[in-house]
Every structure is written in C-alpha cells, then in structure tokens.
C-alpha cells in the first residue's frame, strides 16, 4: 500500500484521488468518462482550480527541497 502526505491547503474541491495520485487514479474509477467525474478540468489542464500542478507533491518531498 502506498501512502502520501498532502497539505490540505493545496487541495481544491475537485476529485481528491486524481489530485493525490494523478491520472493513474482514473484507471479504477467508476466515474471516469461520466458526467459525475469530478476531475474533468484537471485531466484537461493538468492543474486544480488553485493552479497547482497535479499530482500534488508529497509534503515530505517539499520539506526536503527547502
């Protein structure tokens, strides 16, 4: 099992799975290619509504780079 620590201030109201895991999350999503998909704009732009590139970086990686 993979784990990832994300800063909540980086998340938008869009699909959290795609924000955390990227497009890989869509492979097993029952809402992919449906009207209920919450990550359509992310799939088009590669960013969430906060303008942050997706997938979101792990908080540990951010701390290490500072």
N, C-alpha and C positions, 0 to 999 in steps of 0.2 A: 504494500500500500504506500502510495506517495502522500506526503504532506507538504503544505506550503503555508507560510505565514504572510498574510497580506494586510497592509494598512487600510483600515476601513475608509479613510478619507480619500483613497484612490478609487473606490468602487462607486459606480453610478447605479441607478435603479434598473438598468438593463440586465440581461442574463448574467448571473454571477458565475455560472460554470464556465462560460466562454471567456469571461474576464480573468478568471484564475488560471484556467488550463489552455486557453487558446482554442483554435479551430478543432483541435483533437476532441474536445468535449462534444462536438456536434455528431460525431460518429455513432454514439449510442443514445442520442437524444430523440425522444418520441415527438418533439415539437419542431425538429429541423425540417425546413421546407413546408411549414404550415403557417397559417395566419396567426397562430399562437406563439410563434418563435419570438423570444424577447431579445434576440441578438442580431437581428437583420442588419441594422445600421453598422454594428461592429464588423460584421462579415464584409460589408461594402467598403468601409473606411479604414478598418484596422485599428480604430480608436473608440473609446467610450465617449459619452457625452461630456465628460470632464476634459477631453482632449488627450487622454493618456493612452499610449500605445498598449495594445493587447497582444499577448497575455501580460498581465501585471507582473512586475518583478517581485521576487521573494524579498521580504523585509530583511532577511539575513544578508542577501546579496547587496542591498542598498547600504546597509551598515558597513560592510566590508569595503565598499568602494569609496567611503568617505575618509 
